Amino acid sequence: MPIISFTSQALSAYGQSPVNLSWSLSGGTGGYNTVELLTVGTGPVNNASLSAKQVRGIAFNALTSPSSGTGIFAPTLSAATGTTFRVDRAYNGATFAVIYTDGSSTIFTCVTSTVAQSLTANNYDSVTPNIRRLVQLGYR
């Protein structure tokens, strides 16, 4: 699969010691929170290679027009087992990624009218702002 680069992320520092204080559970641009990560769980149970992986968060591209979104959140959506989030309705049809603690990912096209999102494995081919930061610092 080709590498997919995302401009934004909503990551959980749950289970990290010390807790990473630079990560946010919500994201957007211009002060508008258009995505909120509510809970993190594990990979989907119907995929044995992913079901034991802990979810770190989700990655997405910031809205550009309008950057504030519609101001209306879709009902709570789920991706993977126990991972829930809310998105502005303007994200309908946008590509998102579920990022796991080992750096691997699954991608999905966000369908705001469907609670359970359909995931496709993407190995280590999703790039987030945190990955770019780690590369810049020489850790990857």
N, CA, C and O of each residue as an XYZ file, in Angstrom:
560
protein
N       0.831     -1.181      0.000
C       0.000      0.000      0.000
C       0.875      1.243      0.000
O       1.972      1.224      0.557
N       0.413      2.312     -0.608
C       1.209      3.536     -0.584
C       1.194      4.176      0.804
O       0.280      3.955      1.599
N       2.217      4.966      1.073
C       2.290      5.686      2.338
C       1.249      6.799      2.333
O       1.115      7.533      1.354
N       0.513      6.915      3.437
C      -0.495      7.962      3.586
C      -0.025      8.899      4.681
O       0.236      8.462      5.802
N       0.083     10.163      4.373
C       0.543     11.163      5.330
C      -0.642     11.963      5.849
O      -1.444     12.480      5.070
N      -0.747     12.061      7.172
C      -1.830     12.794      7.818
C      -1.284     14.054      8.474
O      -0.141     14.077      8.932
N      -2.099     15.096      8.519
C      -1.667     16.365      9.089
C      -2.032     16.517     10.558
O      -1.488     17.388     11.236
N      -2.940     15.690     11.063
C      -3.417     15.837     12.435
C      -3.547     14.484     13.103
O      -3.607     13.443     12.448
N      -3.590     14.528     14.437
C      -3.721     13.299     15.207
C      -4.432     13.586     16.514
O      -4.381     14.702     17.032
N      -5.089     12.579     17.036
C      -5.659     12.619     18.379
C      -5.159     11.347     19.042
O      -5.606     10.250     18.709
N      -4.226     11.495     19.987
C      -3.546     10.356     20.576
C      -3.771     10.290     22.076
O      -3.897     11.317     22.743
N      -3.820      9.086     22.592
C      -3.966      8.868     24.025
C      -2.619      8.498     24.614
O      -1.897      7.677     24.048
N      -2.278      9.086     25.730
C      -1.045      8.764     26.438
C      -1.294      7.723     27.519
O      -0.429      7.489     28.363
N      -2.475      7.092     27.502
C      -2.823      6.094     28.504
C      -1.762      4.995     28.560
O      -1.359      4.456     27.529
N      -1.328      4.678     29.743
C      -0.363      3.599     29.924
C       1.083      4.025     29.771
O       1.978      3.198     29.942
N       1.342      5.274     29.460
C       2.715      5.744     29.332
C       3.171      6.363     30.642
O       2.409      7.056     31.315
N       4.405      6.109     30.989
C       4.962      6.734     32.177
C       6.355      7.233     31.829
O       7.216      6.416     31.503
N       6.611      8.489     31.878
C       5.687      9.568     32.214
C       4.714      9.835     31.066
O       5.006      9.537     29.908
N       3.573     10.391     31.396
C       2.535     10.681     30.419
C       3.029     11.748     29.452
O       3.605     12.749     29.878
N       2.810     11.547     28.153
C       3.198     12.510     27.134
C       2.192     13.649     27.136
O       1.059     13.478     26.686
N       2.591     14.794     27.631
C       1.670     15.919     27.777
C       1.457     16.705     26.491
O       0.601     17.589     26.449
N       2.215     16.402     25.443
C       2.043     17.142     24.184
C       0.953     16.545     23.308
O       0.549     17.168     22.326
N       0.469     15.364     23.634
C      -0.573     14.746     22.837
C      -1.932     15.249     23.269
O      -2.146     15.555     24.442
N      -2.843     15.335     22.327
C      -4.180     15.833     22.605
C      -5.217     14.784     22.228
O      -5.026     14.023     21.280
N      -6.309     14.749     22.973
C      -7.412     13.843     22.666
C      -8.379     14.448     21.660
O      -9.377     13.822     21.303
N      -8.089     15.663     21.202
C      -8.931     16.288     20.185
C      -8.030     17.007     19.201
O      -6.871     17.300     19.495
N      -8.580     17.288     18.029
C      -7.765     17.946     17.025
C      -8.591     18.751     16.054
O      -9.810     18.599     15.964
N      -7.918     19.595     15.343
C      -8.540     20.460     14.350
C      -7.580     21.585     14.019
O      -6.401     21.516     14.366
N      -8.060     22.603     13.362
C      -7.214     23.734     13.026
C      -7.872     25.021     13.469
O      -9.091     25.084     13.625
N      -7.070     26.040     13.670
C      -7.603     27.351     13.993
C      -8.365     27.400     15.302
O      -9.254     28.235     15.466
N      -8.034     26.518     16.241
C      -8.719     26.521     17.523
C     -10.029     25.746     17.529
O     -10.696     25.674     18.561
N     -10.403     25.171     16.401
C     -11.649     24.397     16.321
C     -11.345     22.925     16.522
O     -10.507     22.365     15.814
N     -12.005     22.295     17.467
C     -11.869     20.868     17.668
C     -12.917     20.167     16.820
O     -14.113     20.243     17.099
N     -12.453     19.485     15.785
C     -13.366     18.830     14.857
C     -13.336     17.313     14.994
O     -14.158     16.623     14.390
N     -12.393     16.780     15.785
C     -12.291     15.345     16.049
C     -11.996     15.168     17.532
O     -11.129     15.848     18.081
N     -12.710     14.264     18.173
C     -12.483     13.967     19.586
C     -12.320     12.463     19.776
O     -13.211     11.687     19.431
N     -11.184     12.058     20.322
C     -10.955     10.659     20.668
C     -11.559     10.424     22.048
O     -11.159     11.071     23.016
N     -12.510      9.512     22.146
C     -13.203      9.280     23.405
C     -12.587      8.143     24.213
O     -12.321      8.301     25.404
N     -12.360      6.999     23.572
C     -11.767      5.842     24.249
C     -10.823      5.130     23.295
O     -10.978      5.218     22.077
N      -9.843      4.424     23.848
C      -8.965      3.583     23.033
C      -9.059      2.157     23.543
O      -9.204      1.914     24.741
N      -8.975      1.228     22.619
C      -9.063     -0.192     22.950
C      -7.974     -0.958     22.247
O      -6.804     -0.576     22.281
N      -8.370     -2.053     21.602
C      -7.425     -2.895     20.862
C      -7.901     -3.013     19.422
O      -8.962     -2.508     19.056
N      -7.099     -3.685     18.620
C      -7.461     -3.913     17.233
C      -8.729     -4.738     17.116
O      -9.208     -5.271     18.117
N      -9.284     -4.856     15.911
C     -10.539     -5.591     15.723
C     -10.395     -7.072     16.052
O      -9.408     -7.704     15.677
N     -11.377     -7.618     16.747
C     -11.311     -9.021     17.160
C     -11.433     -9.988     15.986
O     -11.051    -11.151     16.112
N     -11.952     -9.539     14.858
C     -12.087    -10.432     13.702
C     -10.786    -10.535     12.901
O     -10.762    -11.181     11.853
N      -9.706     -9.910     13.376
C      -8.400     -9.995     12.727
C      -7.383    -10.392     13.789
O      -6.995     -9.570     14.619
N      -6.949    -11.658     13.764
C      -6.079    -12.191     14.815
C      -4.766    -11.430     14.946
O      -4.261    -11.276     16.058
N      -4.199    -10.949     13.840
C      -2.922    -10.249     13.916
C      -3.061     -8.845     14.517
O      -2.068     -8.267     14.960
N      -4.266     -8.296     14.538
C      -4.481     -6.951     15.083
C      -5.156     -6.957     16.449
O      -5.052     -5.980     17.190
N      -5.846     -8.041     16.794
C      -6.696     -8.023     17.987
C      -5.929     -7.818     19.289
O      -6.510     -7.356     20.271
N      -4.645     -8.148     19.323
C      -3.859     -7.974     20.549
C      -3.157     -6.618     20.602
O      -2.528     -6.298     21.611
N      -3.249     -5.825     19.553
C      -2.548     -4.544     19.523
C      -3.353     -3.451     20.217
O      -4.562     -3.334     20.015
N      -2.675     -2.657     21.033
C      -3.296     -1.537     21.745
C      -3.366     -0.323     20.821
O      -2.386      0.012     20.155
N      -4.513      0.328     20.783
C      -4.689      1.531     19.965
C      -4.058      2.724     20.682
O      -4.273      2.916     21.879
N      -3.281      3.523     19.952
C      -2.680      4.741     20.487
C      -3.570      5.948     20.173
O      -3.644      6.887     20.966
N      -4.251      5.926     19.007
C      -5.113      7.041     18.651
C      -5.541      6.979     17.199
O      -5.477      5.929     16.560
N      -5.981      8.120     16.689
C      -6.408      8.198     15.298
C      -5.694      9.351     14.611
O      -5.313     10.337     15.242
N      -5.522      9.203     13.306
C      -4.887     10.232     12.495
C      -5.854     10.650     11.401
O      -6.666      9.852     10.933
N      -5.756     11.908     11.000
C      -6.682     12.449     10.008
C      -6.074     13.707      9.421
O      -5.080     14.219      9.936
N      -6.657     14.200      8.360
C      -6.231     15.467      7.772
C      -7.172     16.562      8.242
O      -8.389     16.379      8.278
N      -6.600     17.698      8.601
C      -7.399     18.825      9.076
C      -8.331     19.304      7.964
O      -7.992     19.241      6.782
N      -9.486     19.773      8.355
C     -10.423     20.339      7.381
C      -9.844     21.633      6.823
O      -9.183     22.388      7.535
N     -10.098     21.875      5.558
C      -9.599     23.107      4.946
C     -10.717     24.069      4.582
O     -10.526     25.284      4.623
N     -11.875     23.544      4.229
C     -12.957     24.443      3.836
C     -14.291     23.887      4.309
O     -14.752     22.911      3.717
N     -14.921     24.408      5.288
C     -14.370     25.408      6.203
C     -13.510     24.732      7.263
O     -13.801     23.602      7.655
N     -12.463     25.393      7.735
C     -11.563     24.789      8.717
C     -12.261     24.568     10.052
O     -11.814     23.763     10.869
N     -13.357     25.286     10.268
C     -14.101     25.113     11.510
C     -15.102     23.974     11.428
O     -15.740     23.644     12.429
N     -15.253     23.365     10.260
C     -16.226     22.290     10.080
C     -17.638     22.836     10.037
O     -17.847     24.037      9.863
N     -18.596     21.957     10.195
C     -20.001     22.373     10.159
C     -20.502     22.795     11.528
O     -21.543     23.442     11.648
N     -19.744     22.420     12.571
C     -20.195     22.692     13.931
C     -21.146     21.634     14.455
O     -21.649     21.747     15.573
N     -21.399     20.600     13.653
C     -22.309     19.523     14.047
C     -21.524     18.209     14.062
O     -21.004     17.777     13.033
N     -21.443     17.580     15.240
C     -20.756     16.310     15.351
C     -21.685     15.175     14.972
O     -22.878     15.201     15.274
N     -21.118     14.166     14.299
C     -21.839     12.932     14.007
C     -21.988     12.165     15.324
O     -21.274     12.448     16.286
N     -22.906     11.198     15.375
C     -22.993     10.361     16.576
C     -21.646      9.672     16.821
O     -20.814      9.601     15.917
N     -21.435      9.176     18.013
C     -20.179      8.510     18.356
C     -19.931      7.338     17.409
O     -20.806      6.499     17.193
N     -18.720      7.298     16.850
C     -18.313      6.256     15.905
C     -17.334      5.321     16.594
O     -16.748      5.672     17.618
N     -17.154      4.123     16.029
C     -16.170      3.195     16.579
C     -15.293      2.641     15.471
O     -15.732      2.415     14.344
N     -14.042      2.432     15.834
C     -13.072      1.808     14.940
C     -12.220      0.917     15.819
O     -11.688      1.385     16.826
N     -12.076     -0.318     15.480
C     -11.377     -1.301     16.299
C     -12.237     -1.619     17.517
O     -13.361     -1.129     17.630
N     -11.718     -2.432     18.421
C     -12.480     -2.875     19.577
C     -12.270     -1.915     20.741
O     -11.156     -1.791     21.251
N     -13.322     -1.242     21.160
C     -13.225     -0.335     22.295
C     -12.705      1.041     21.970
O     -12.482      1.835     22.884
N     -12.503      1.357     20.713
C     -12.020      2.679     20.314
C     -13.194      3.476     19.769
O     -13.805      3.099     18.769
N     -13.500      4.580     20.436
C     -14.616      5.415     20.009
C     -14.151      6.851     19.824
O     -13.202      7.298     20.468
N     -14.826      7.561     18.941
C     -14.460      8.945     18.649
C     -15.656      9.672     18.069
O     -16.635      9.058     17.646
N     -15.556     10.990     18.058
C     -16.578     11.831     17.428
C     -15.889     12.706     16.390
O     -14.761     13.155     16.592
N     -16.574     12.942     15.286
C     -16.036     13.809     14.232
C     -17.112     14.779     13.774
O     -18.308     14.502     13.873
N     -16.666     15.910     13.273
C     -17.570     16.861     12.638
C     -18.131     16.183     11.378
O     -17.426     15.422     10.716
N     -19.363     16.456     11.062
C     -19.996     15.838      9.878
C     -19.259     16.150      8.574
O     -19.421     15.435      7.585
N     -18.457     17.205      8.567
C     -17.697     17.559      7.358
C     -16.664     16.488      7.003
O     -16.150     16.486      5.884
N     -16.350     15.583      7.925
C     -15.382     14.509      7.665
C     -15.990     13.319      6.928
O     -15.270     12.363      6.638
N     -17.258     13.337      6.621
C     -17.866     12.226      5.897
C     -17.110     11.997      4.589
O     -16.987     12.915      3.778
N     -16.610     10.798      4.382
C     -15.864     10.443      3.177
C     -14.363     10.679      3.277
O     -13.639     10.390      2.325
N     -13.877     11.194      4.395
C     -12.445     11.456      4.574
C     -11.718     10.193      5.036
O     -12.309      9.322      5.675
N     -10.432     10.104      4.705
C      -9.610      8.978      5.123
C      -9.056      9.230      6.521
O      -8.524     10.304      6.801
N      -9.184      8.243      7.390
C      -8.652      8.264      8.751
C      -7.762      7.045      8.937
O      -7.810      6.112      8.136
N      -6.954      7.048      9.985
C      -6.161      5.873     10.346
C      -6.277      5.626     11.839
O      -6.331      6.562     12.636
N      -6.314      4.362     12.203
C      -6.188      3.960     13.604
C      -4.714      3.632     13.787
O      -4.169      2.787     13.077
N      -4.066      4.303     14.746
C      -2.646      4.121     14.995
C      -2.473      3.254     16.242
O      -3.074      3.521     17.283
N      -1.647      2.213     16.126
C      -1.396      1.305     17.239
C      -0.085      1.665     17.929
O       0.741      2.378     17.359
N       0.110      1.179     19.152
C       1.292      1.555     19.932
C       2.601      1.090     19.295
O       3.655      1.654     19.588
N       2.558      0.077     18.434
C       3.782     -0.377     17.772
C       4.072      0.407     16.489
O       5.052      0.125     15.800
N       3.227      1.387     16.166
C       3.437      2.221     14.982
C       2.704      1.750     13.745
O       2.673      2.460     12.741
N       2.116      0.571     13.796
C       1.340      0.092     12.652
C      -0.011      0.794     12.628
O      -0.357      1.522     13.557
N      -0.771      0.571     11.562
C      -2.038      1.277     11.439
C      -3.029      0.495     10.591
O      -2.673     -0.430      9.860
N      -4.271      0.900     10.717
C      -5.324      0.479      9.801
C      -5.983      1.765      9.317
O      -6.031      2.754     10.049
N      -6.484      1.754      8.106
C      -7.126      2.949      7.568
C      -8.605      2.674      7.318
O      -9.033      1.526      7.199
N      -9.370      3.757      7.242
C     -10.779      3.638      6.917
C     -11.278      4.944      6.335
O     -10.735      6.017      6.600
N     -12.330      4.826      5.533
C     -13.026      5.999      5.031
C     -14.152      6.271      6.001
O     -15.027      5.429      6.204
N     -14.130      7.453      6.603
C     -15.110      7.798      7.630
C     -16.499      7.951      7.009
O     -16.702      8.757      6.101
N     -17.432      7.177      7.506
C     -18.833      7.270      7.104
C     -19.593      7.708      8.345
O     -19.830      6.905      9.247
N     -19.973      8.974      8.393
C     -20.571      9.529      9.609
C     -21.959      8.974      9.912
O     -22.466      9.156     11.020
N     -22.578      8.302      8.949
C     -23.899      7.722      9.192
C     -23.819      6.268      9.643
O     -24.850      5.644      9.895
N     -22.598      5.714      9.749
C     -22.393      4.331     10.163
C     -21.542      4.306     11.421
O     -20.431      4.836     11.426
N     -22.047      3.698     12.486
C     -21.315      3.695     13.757
C     -20.000      2.928     13.644
O     -18.949      3.480     13.967
N     -20.028      1.676     13.195
C     -18.829      0.845     13.114
C     -18.132      1.066     11.780
O     -18.680      0.752     10.723
N     -16.935      1.603     11.836
C     -16.169      1.882     10.628
C     -15.483      0.608     10.142
O     -15.138     -0.255     10.950
N     -15.285      0.484      8.834
C     -14.686     -0.695      8.231
C     -13.193     -0.453      8.010
O     -12.812      0.427      7.239
N     -12.344     -1.240      8.693
C     -10.894     -1.028      8.692
C     -10.178     -1.882      7.657
O     -10.591     -3.002      7.354
N      -9.089     -1.325      7.120
C      -8.201     -2.033      6.203
C      -6.780     -1.909      6.734
O      -6.319     -0.800      7.005
N      -6.075     -3.036      6.889
C      -4.704     -3.003      7.401
C      -3.821     -2.159      6.492
O      -3.935     -2.223      5.268
N      -2.934     -1.362      7.100
C      -2.033     -0.481      6.353
C      -0.595     -0.624      6.840
O       0.238      0.240      6.567
N      -0.299     -1.700      7.555
C       1.039     -1.958      8.079
C       1.616     -0.731      8.776
O       1.004     -0.200      9.702
N       2.788     -0.279      8.337
C       3.455      0.888      8.937
C       3.461      2.051      7.952
O       4.370      2.881      7.974
N       2.446      2.113      7.086
C       2.433      3.076      5.983
C       1.581      4.313      6.234
O       1.198      4.991      5.281
N       1.276      4.624      7.484
C       0.589      5.867      7.820
C       1.576      6.758      8.566
O       2.208      6.324      9.529
N       1.703      7.989      8.124
C       2.635      8.937      8.740
C       1.839     10.018      9.457
O       0.966     10.657      8.870
N       2.154     10.212     10.732
C       1.463     11.202     11.561
C       2.434     12.305     11.968
O       3.643     12.159     11.786
N       1.924     13.399     12.513
C       2.838     14.438     13.009
C       3.828     13.897     14.045
O       4.971     14.352     14.091
N       3.413     12.940     14.873
C       4.329     12.384     15.866
C       5.453     11.596     15.201
O       6.597     11.671     15.649
N       5.158     10.853     14.158
C       6.196     10.109     13.430
C       7.184     11.087     12.805
O       8.394     10.875     12.884
N       6.685     12.158     12.184
C       7.580     13.158     11.596
C       8.476     13.784     12.666
O       9.651     14.049     12.410
N       7.933     14.021     13.856
C       8.714     14.582     14.964
C       9.819     13.619     15.384
O      10.959     14.036     15.590
N       9.491     12.333     15.512
C      10.482     11.338     15.920
C      11.588     11.184     14.880
O      12.754     11.015     15.236
N      11.233     11.239     13.604
C      12.238     11.167     12.541
C      13.169     12.378     12.613
O      14.387     12.234     12.500
N      12.603     13.557     12.800
C      13.393     14.787     12.888
C      14.388     14.727     14.061
O      15.502     15.243     13.966
N      13.975     14.097     15.155
C      14.839     13.988     16.323
C      15.820     12.821     16.237
O      16.681     12.665     17.103
N      15.687     11.990     15.178
C      16.606     10.885     14.980
C      16.233      9.606     15.701
O      17.058      8.699     15.813
N      15.006      9.513     16.193
C      14.569      8.314     16.893
C      14.011      7.254     15.952
O      13.814      6.112     16.368
N      13.755      7.596     14.713
C      13.259      6.632     13.713
C      14.018      6.791     12.439
O      13.756      6.076     11.472
